[in-house]
Structures are given as structure tokens and as C-alpha cells.
Amino acid sequence: MENESYLNILTALTDIYKLSDPPKNKSAQFQRRRDYPE
């Protein structure tokens, strides 16, 4: 149950982040993730 609530919070934050940030920043971050996979 704790993991599920954490996932909901993470999803909500991601939605807000997508709405507030311009697309250029998003694509730049996605490129960084591809360059440096964890």
C-alpha cells in the first residue's frame, strides 16, 4: 500500500513537471537518460 501511494505521488509530480516545463528541457533530459543509463 505504501508503494502504491508513493507511485501515485510520483505520477502526479511527473504530470506537473511535464505541464510546467517546456518541451526542449524534456527532450534534453530524455537524451541524458539515454546517454547515461542507470
C-alpha positions in Angstrom: 0.0 0.0 0.0 2.9 2.4 0.8 4.5 1.7 -2.6 1.2 2.4 -4.4 0.7 5.8 -2.7 4.4 6.6 -3.5 3.8 5.7 -7.1 0.7 7.9 -7.2 2.7 10.9 -5.8 5.5 10.3 -8.3 3.0 10.2 -11.2 1.3 13.4 -10.0 4.7 15.2 -9.8 5.7 13.9 -13.2 2.4 15.3 -14.7 3.0 18.7 -13.1 6.6 18.7 -14.3 5.6 17.9 -17.8 3.0 20.7 -17.8 5.3 23.3 -16.2 8.5 22.6 -18.3 9.0 23.5 -21.9 9.4 20.6 -24.4 13.1 21.4 -25.0 14.0 20.7 -21.4 12.1 17.4 -21.5 13.9 16.2 -24.7 17.3 17.2 -23.2 16.6 15.2 -20.1 15.5 12.2 -22.1 18.7 12.4 -24.1 20.7 12.5 -20.9 18.9 9.4 -19.6 19.8 7.5 -22.8 23.4 8.6 -22.7 23.8 7.6 -19.0 21.5 4.6 -18.3 21.3 3.6 -14.6 
